[in-house]
Amino acid sequence: MTGVVEKLNPKKPSALSMKRDSQRGTQRGWTVEIKELTLSEVKEDAVRFALATDVAYQINAGKEASIYVAYYRNHPIILKAFRFWQTSQAKKSKGFFAPGRMQVLAAKEYDLLLACFKAGMRVPTPIGRVGNYLTQRFIGDGIEPAPQLRTVDLDDPETVLDQILDDYLVMYRDVHYVHGDLSAYNVLWWKDSPWIIDMPQACSVDPWSEMKHVESLLRRDIVNVLRYFRKYGITRDPDYIVKVFLSEYIPSNLRNYTEEISFIHEEVGLDE
C-alpha cells in the first residue's frame, strides 16, 4: 500500500494549514478559541487529502496527537492527527496557532518510522503524510489494534526484553536516534513480538548533539523498559546497558564528551 506524502517545507503553508486559514478568516491565532478536532472533521480532512477513504473511531489521545482507526478502501490503517491547536498555560480559554510545529512533528515521525523499518526494526510501516496527519500500518488482527505491552502476560519475558533492547540498539546505532519516551506503553504486542511505536519526541544523535542529554534520554528509556520486566523477576543493570549502546556508536567528534567515554570498551569488556 502506498500513500500520499506531502513534501515538508516549513517556510510554506501546508494543505492543512491553508484549510485552517480559510476557516478562521481574519482572526489571529492568539485570539481564536481552542477547538478540538472532531471525528467528522478528521474524516473530512483524511478523505480530502487521499490519506484514507474512511475514519472509523478514535482509540487514543496522547500529548501531541490523537490516534484513529481508519480505512483505505477495505484495508485498516492507523491515522495519527497531530493537534493543530495547543492549549496555552496562561489562558485556558485561548490558544495559539501552530501548524508549522505539528507539521514538522508529523514529518519527523514519518521519516523516522521509515528509517527504522528499513533498518529492520519492528515498527508500524508509515504509509502517508499530509500536513499534521500521518498514516501507518495497522498492527492488529484487522479489527482490534494490538495491545500495549503493559497489558500482556508474557510466557518468555527474558526473550521479549532482549528483542526490545536489540531493536532499540538498531534504532540508536544504525538510525542514530533515541526514542525519548520508550516504555511498556509505547510497545505493542503482536504475533509474539514487541513492536516499538510513537516516536515524535525522538532525539537525533549526530555531530551536533548534546551527548549528555542523549545519554540521559537513553538511560531513562532503558530504565522505563526494565521497570516493566521487574514483575517477572528480571533485573538488569541499566548503566551497563547504556555503556553497551554507547560503545556501539558515538559521533566521532563527541567521543570525549565525558572522561568516562574513553573507558567504555574496557568496562564493557569489548577489548578482551
C-alpha angles and dihedrals in degrees: 000000000000126000143196113274118191114213110244117237111157090194092061128059118257124228090258096047091051089053091051092047090056090050098051095047114190096346117114122230096251092052097048119099114241116254125183117229111260124220091247092052092048090050091048091052095044093051093042092053093044092240094123141359093219140008113212109184146327117262103177146003120209134180095280106015148028120230124220137183106234138169134228101202099311098336119103115230137167119250117199115197113196106211115259094201125052126201117246113226091211098052117023093193094054134057144178132251110245111160093142096061094046091048090052091051092051092048091046093053092046092053094044094049089050092050092047091048091051090049090058102258124144100247133134107275110241115238109180147339135203121170109315094347126097127181125199143167117297108240105205144058095302093263107048123033117241114271125254113259091243090068096050131092107217125213094200107024095165091061092046092052089051090050092052093047091046092052092045090051088055089052092050101037101036106023093034098225137116115216096226096201106043117153141122086286092063098045120082123206114222134151092356092303137100118242119199115221144169110053111162092114094051117135123222121232108214141129090285097050126116097238095197088059091046091051091048092053092045092051092047091052093049093046090051092051093047090049090064092052094052089084087066091053093253116142125177133168109256092197091058092049091050090052090051090053093047091048088059097053141005121147105260094238091054100048093109097049087124132016091241094064093075088061099047097101092047094048093047091046096236093135094058 
